[in-house]
Amino acid sequence: MKLTIDEINLIDPTPEAWTSKAVKSIPELLSDHACCEKKAAQMALSLMSSFHRHPNVIEKLSKIAREELVHYEQVLKLHKRLAIRFNPKPAGRYAKALWSGIDQSNQYRLVDKLMIAAIIEARSCERFSCLVPVLADPLSNYYSRLHEAEKRHALIYLEFAKLISSDDVIQKRLNYFLEIESKCIMAPEAEFRFHSGVPIS
């Protein structure tokens, strides 16, 4: 059975408490969102060295990196438009938890990187869909457009994995990281981030 984007099924939806917190924390939301876009660009660039035998993949990764940087610039412009100071903070536990589960041998390492990238994009897509109905413009309109971009990126990373591994391995590693991701999303967390868990307060 071939894997499709629909098979990146996040185990748990974003808790309503996170969405409610986001509405009340626009400065924090925007600043962390900008950081996420920058990190996504860095991720795409770092993956390029692993696909030197696949020029089409390198081309797509370069395009993703450029697109993520455009998003980064757009979010910074939203800061100015809304008179919000850009205030980046250290990364939260979400990405750290995912990366801590990566295979340290060469057997699954690249597949794992792609699964992490795909899951982060899928969760971002899901969070944008939660935010669009509850935020006012210009954020609602902007996030409705980003929703499709994140979904497309998740699919592309899944396609890349198919070039280097079997569907069975991909599904196994995907399920493994989805479990880690679920625990992060559903666990209480004091620090609010774009990918943080259930707000404590």
N, C-alpha and C positions, 0 to 999 in steps of 0.2 A: 504493500500500500504506500503510495507516494505521499510525502509530507506536503502540506500546504500551510499558508498563513493562518488558516482557521484552526490549525492544530497547535498553535502556540496559545493554548487555553490557560490563561492565568487561573490559578486555583481559587483565589479569593478576589472579589471586587474591592475597589477602594472603599474603606469604611466611611460612612456618612460623617463621622466625627472629623475625619481629615478634611473633607470638602468644606465643612462648616468653619474649620480653623483657617483654611486657605482664604476664604472670603474675607475673613477678619485680619488677614496677614499678607496683604498684597505686596508691601515692600519686600518682605522676606521671600515670598513666592517668586517675585520677579528676579530678585538677585540670585537666588539659587537656580532658577530656570536658566538664566544667562550662563551660569557656571556649567550647567549640564550640557548646554549646546556646545560650549567650548571643549568640554571633555569628549563629547561625541565626535567632534572633528578630529581631535587627537587620536581617538580610538581608530577611526577610519584610516588615518595616515599611518599609524603603527602597524596595521594589518597588511599594508601594501608590501612590506618586505617578505611576507610569508607566501605571496602569490606571484613570484617572479616568473613562473612558468605559465601564468595565465594573464596575458596582457589585457584581456577584456575585463577581468576582475579588477586589475589595477586601475583601469580607466573608470570603472564604476565607483571604486573606493575614493578616487580623487574627486569625482563628482559629488559623492556624499559629503566628503570633507568640506568642499566649497559651500555646499548647501547648508551644512551645520554652522559654518562661520557666518553665512548670511543671516541665519536665524539668530545667532549670537548678537550680531550688529543690530538687528531689528529689535531685539529685547532691550538692548541698551538705549535705543531711540525711544522706546516706550517709557523707560525710566525718565528721560528728559521731558517727554510729552506730559507725563503724569506728575512731574516735579518730585520724583522719588530718587533718593541718593542710592547709587549702586554700592552695595555693602556685602561683598563676597565673604563667605565663612568657610572654615575647613569642611571637607567632605563628611557627610554623615555615614551612618553604619551600613546603609543599603548596599552601595557598590563594594564596600570593603568586605561585607559578608559574602557577596557573590564571588569576588575574586579570591577569597580565602579557600573556596571550594575547588579551585582549578586544579587539574591533574598536573602534578609536578614532573611526570615523565613525558616523553615525547609521544606517547600513544594517543592521548586524547587532548593534548594541550591546545592545539589550534581549533579543534572542534569546540572545546569549552569556551574559548574566547568568542567564537561566533555565536554560541548559544547565549552567552552573557549579553552580548551586544543586541541580539534579537529580543531577548526578554526585556531589557531596559527600554528598547524602542516600543515594544508592545505595551509595557506598563505606562509609558509616557502617553501613548495613544489613548489608552483607557482613562488616564487622568484628565487629559484634555476633554474627553467626552463628558466627564463628570463636571468639569468646570464651566463649559460653554453655557449650560442652561442657568447657572447661578451667578455669573459675572456680567457686569455691564460692559458695553463697548467703551473703548476699543479692544479690550482684552478678550471679550467673548468672540468677536469677529475674527480676531487674530488666531485664537486657539482653535477655532473651527477649521481654519485653513491648515494649521500645523498637524491636526489630527490625521489627515490623510498622508502627510509626509512621513510621520512616524510609522504608520502602518506599512507604507511602501518600503521603508528602510528595514523593518523587521523581516519582511519577505525576502529582500535581497540578501540579507545575512544568512537566512535559511538556505537560499539557493547556493550560496558560496560553500556552505557546509556539504552540500550534496556532491560537490566536485571532488571532495577529499575523503568522504566517508560513506558508509552505508546508511540506509534509512533506519535500520535497527539500532545502530550505534547512536545516531543523531537523536532518535526518540529516547533512548536510555539516558543520554547526557542531558537532554532537554528536561526530562522529568526530574532528574536529580537537582538541577538548578531551579526549577519551578518550586520545588519543596523548600529550598533555601529562601527563595524570593517571598514565598507565602508567609514564612515565619517572620520575616522582616516587616512586611506590610501589616500584619495583624498584631504585632507585639507593641506594647505601650512604649512611647518615646517622648522624651521631654523636649528635644530639639526639633523644631519644625523645618522640614526640607521638602523639596518637590517630591522626593521618593521616600519620605519618612513614614513611620508606622502610625498607630493610633495615638493622637495627642493626649498627653497626661492632663494638661490643663488648657 
